[in-house]
């Protein structure tokens, strides 16, 4: 199963997680979100990084999903 990181852990993230789980084509390895949420979870999936490290995660992982929303400035 392909691994994927979700970028942005807001409300839309929960909908995306639901679809990914139903399709069963990807394994969610974590979520990249705001630094203050590091270590928390979204529907059981860990927040593993922040916007500061987003570029690093994209280099490591081929599969990432950026959901609509605002980014930290």
N, C-alpha and C positions, 0 to 999 in steps of 0.2 A: 504494500500500500504506500502511495506517495505521501510524504510529509508536507505539511503546510503551516505557515505562521500567519496569523491574522494581525493586521496592523490597525489599531484602533479598537478599544474595548467598550465602546458605548452601547446604546440601546440597539442599534442596527446589528451589532456584533452577535447578539443573542439569536437574531433571525438567521444570520449567516451560519452560525453554529448548528442550528436546527436543520438547515438544508444540507450542510456537509455531513452531519450524522445520518440523515436519511439516505443520502446517496452512497455512503460508505466507500468512497473512492479515495479519500484523503484521511490521514491521521493528523489531527491538530496537535502540534508540538508546543504551542504557546501563543501568547498574545503580546504585542508590543503596544504600550500605552503610556500615559503620563508617568513621570518619575515617581510621584507620590503614591502611585498604585502598584509599584513594584512589589512582588511577593504576594499580592492578593490574587483572587481567582474570579473568573467569569464563567458561570455554569460549570464549575469544576476544572477549568483550564487555567493554568498559571500565567500571570503577567510576568514575562521573563525579561523584558527590556523596556526602554523608553524611546521616545522620538530621537534622542541623542544617538542611539545605537541602531536606528532603523536601517541605515545604509549598510552597516556591517552585517546585519541579519540577511538582507537581500543578497549580499555577495555569497554568503554561506548556503542559503536555501534557494533552490530554483523556484519553488512555489510559495507565493505570498499573495495575500488578498488585502487590498487597501479599500476599506469601506468609506462611503461618502461621509463627510463630517469635517470638523475643523481640526487643524493641526496646531500644536503648541508653537507660539511665536517666540 
